[in-house]
């Protein structure tokens, strides 16, 4: 593993450790750097800010779970969604601490920018086979991502009890069935 990845993972581990005793809004780059034995500049070499670090944690978990698989929606919607949910469940403590101690708008933006982009980018394969306008693409993508994220929030709020694979299967069915019905109407 490259030194850059080792450092990033050490910083991520330090964030998780700090969150055990410190509310998120009180975590500082100085405290993270100190806990890792690095200087602040090293932190900023790897991340723009703490929110960028959180986004990287989400993306890193997704990369690990998808393990370089060539996946796309609709073909692999269930695999992609299951990976998203599994990553969140594996990071349950971090996710719940963040949701309790930060502005929900910030968490929504992080999840939308990282998890939502996976769904949104994967929809491009469906759009390429249709004549849907850019405006309609934007609306459909926004609707799918919004519904996905709302379902994720409810699942998190209820303690992530439902198996991620079962929920992923349900969401994939809803998204793909809905898209296969809507796209022809928009074309």
C-alpha positions as CSV (number, residue, x, y, z in Angstrom):
1,X,0.0,0.0,0.0
2,X,1.4,3.4,-0.9
3,X,2.5,5.8,1.9
4,X,-0.3,8.2,0.9
5,X,-3.0,5.6,1.5
6,X,-1.4,4.6,4.8
7,X,-1.3,8.2,6.0
8,X,-4.9,8.8,4.9
9,X,-6.1,5.7,6.7
10,X,-4.2,6.8,9.8
11,X,-5.9,10.2,9.7
12,X,-9.3,8.5,9.2
13,X,-8.6,6.2,12.2
14,X,-7.6,9.2,14.3
15,X,-10.9,10.9,13.4
16,X,-12.9,7.8,14.5
17,X,-10.9,7.7,17.7
18,X,-11.4,11.4,18.5
19,X,-15.1,11.1,17.8
20,X,-15.3,8.6,20.7
21,X,-14.8,11.4,23.2
22,X,-15.2,14.6,21.2
23,X,-18.3,16.0,19.4
24,X,-17.6,16.4,15.7
25,X,-17.9,20.1,15.7
26,X,-15.0,20.2,18.2
27,X,-12.6,18.0,16.2
28,X,-9.8,20.1,14.9
29,X,-7.1,19.4,12.2
30,X,-4.5,20.1,14.9
31,X,-5.9,17.4,17.2
32,X,-6.1,14.9,14.2
33,X,-2.5,15.7,13.2
34,X,-1.3,15.4,16.8
35,X,-2.9,12.0,17.3
36,X,-1.4,10.7,14.0
37,X,2.0,12.2,14.7
38,X,2.0,14.3,11.6
39,X,1.9,18.1,11.2
40,X,-1.1,20.1,10.0
41,X,0.4,20.6,6.6
42,X,0.6,16.9,6.0
43,X,-3.2,16.7,6.8
44,X,-3.8,19.5,4.2
45,X,-1.6,17.7,1.7
46,X,-4.1,14.8,1.8
47,X,-7.5,16.6,2.6
48,X,-8.9,20.1,2.0
49,X,-10.7,19.9,5.4
50,X,-12.4,17.5,7.8
51,X,-15.4,17.2,5.5
52,X,-13.2,16.1,2.7
53,X,-11.8,13.5,5.0
54,X,-15.3,12.2,5.7
55,X,-16.0,12.0,2.0
56,X,-12.7,10.1,1.5
57,X,-13.7,7.6,4.2
58,X,-17.0,7.0,2.3
59,X,-15.3,6.6,-1.0
60,X,-12.5,4.4,0.4
61,X,-15.1,2.0,1.9
62,X,-16.9,1.9,-1.4
63,X,-13.7,1.1,-3.3
64,X,-12.9,-1.7,-0.9
65,X,-16.4,-3.2,-1.1
66,X,-16.7,-3.0,-4.9
67,X,-13.1,-4.2,-5.2
68,X,-12.5,-2.9,-8.7
69,X,-15.6,-4.6,-10.1
70,X,-16.8,-3.1,-13.4
71,X,-20.4,-2.3,-12.2
72,X,-23.1,-0.1,-13.6
73,X,-26.8,0.6,-13.2
74,X,-29.2,-1.0,-14.1
75,X,-27.2,-4.2,-14.5
76,X,-25.5,-4.1,-11.1
77,X,-27.8,-1.6,-9.2
78,X,-28.2,-4.1,-6.4
79,X,-24.4,-4.6,-6.0
80,X,-23.7,-0.9,-6.0
81,X,-26.5,0.0,-3.5
82,X,-25.6,-3.0,-1.3
83,X,-22.0,-1.7,-1.2
84,X,-23.2,1.8,-0.2
85,X,-25.3,0.4,2.6
86,X,-22.7,-2.0,3.8
87,X,-20.1,0.8,3.9
88,X,-22.4,2.9,6.0
89,X,-23.2,0.0,8.3
90,X,-19.5,-0.9,8.7
91,X,-18.9,2.8,9.6
92,X,-22.0,2.8,11.8
93,X,-20.4,4.5,14.8
94,X,-18.9,7.2,12.7
95,X,-22.1,7.8,10.8
96,X,-24.3,8.0,13.9
97,X,-21.8,10.3,15.7
98,X,-21.8,12.6,12.6
99,X,-25.5,12.7,12.3
100,X,-25.9,13.5,16.0
101,X,-23.3,16.2,16.2
102,X,-23.3,18.1,12.9
103,X,-25.6,20.0,10.8
104,X,-27.7,17.5,8.8
105,X,-27.3,19.7,5.7
106,X,-23.6,19.1,5.8
107,X,-24.0,15.3,6.1
108,X,-26.6,15.4,3.3
109,X,-24.1,17.2,1.0
110,X,-21.4,14.7,1.8
111,X,-23.6,11.7,1.2
112,X,-25.1,13.3,-1.9
113,X,-21.6,14.2,-3.3
114,X,-20.2,10.7,-2.7
115,X,-23.0,8.1,-2.6
116,X,-25.4,10.1,-4.7
117,X,-22.7,10.6,-7.4
118,X,-22.3,6.8,-7.7
119,X,-26.1,6.4,-8.4
120,X,-26.1,9.5,-10.6
121,X,-23.1,8.5,-12.7
122,X,-24.4,5.0,-13.1
123,X,-27.6,6.4,-14.6
124,X,-25.7,7.7,-17.6
125,X,-25.7,4.2,-19.1
126,X,-29.5,4.3,-19.1
127,X,-29.6,7.8,-20.5
128,X,-27.2,7.0,-23.4
129,X,-29.8,4.6,-24.7
130,X,-32.6,7.2,-24.8
131,X,-33.3,10.6,-26.0
132,X,-34.0,12.2,-22.7
133,X,-33.2,15.9,-22.5
134,X,-30.5,17.2,-20.1
135,X,-33.2,18.9,-17.9
136,X,-35.1,15.6,-17.6
137,X,-31.9,13.7,-16.8
138,X,-31.2,16.2,-14.0
139,X,-34.7,15.8,-12.6
140,X,-34.7,12.0,-12.8
141,X,-31.2,11.8,-11.2
142,X,-32.2,14.2,-8.5
143,X,-35.4,12.2,-7.7
144,X,-33.5,8.9,-7.6
145,X,-30.7,10.2,-5.5
146,X,-33.1,12.0,-3.1
147,X,-35.3,9.0,-2.7
148,X,-32.2,6.8,-2.1
149,X,-30.7,9.2,0.5
150,X,-34.0,9.6,2.3
151,X,-34.4,5.8,2.5
152,X,-30.8,5.6,3.8
153,X,-31.5,8.2,6.5
154,X,-34.6,6.3,7.7
155,X,-32.6,3.1,7.7
156,X,-29.8,4.8,9.8
157,X,-32.4,6.3,12.1
158,X,-33.9,2.9,12.8
159,X,-30.6,1.5,13.8
160,X,-29.5,-0.1,10.4
161,X,-31.3,-3.3,11.5
162,X,-32.4,-4.4,8.0
163,X,-29.8,-6.4,6.1
164,X,-28.1,-4.0,3.6
165,X,-28.5,-6.7,0.9
166,X,-32.2,-7.0,1.4
167,X,-32.7,-3.2,1.4
168,X,-30.4,-2.9,-1.6
169,X,-32.5,-5.5,-3.5
170,X,-35.7,-3.5,-2.7
171,X,-34.1,-0.1,-3.7
172,X,-32.6,-1.5,-6.9
173,X,-36.0,-2.9,-7.9
174,X,-37.7,0.4,-7.2
175,X,-35.1,2.5,-9.0
176,X,-34.7,0.2,-12.1
177,X,-38.4,-0.5,-12.5
178,X,-39.2,3.2,-12.1
179,X,-36.6,4.2,-14.6
180,X,-37.6,1.6,-17.1
181,X,-41.2,3.0,-16.9
182,X,-40.3,6.7,-16.9
183,X,-37.4,7.0,-19.4
184,X,-39.6,5.9,-22.4
185,X,-42.2,8.5,-21.4
186,X,-39.6,11.3,-21.4
187,X,-37.9,10.3,-24.7
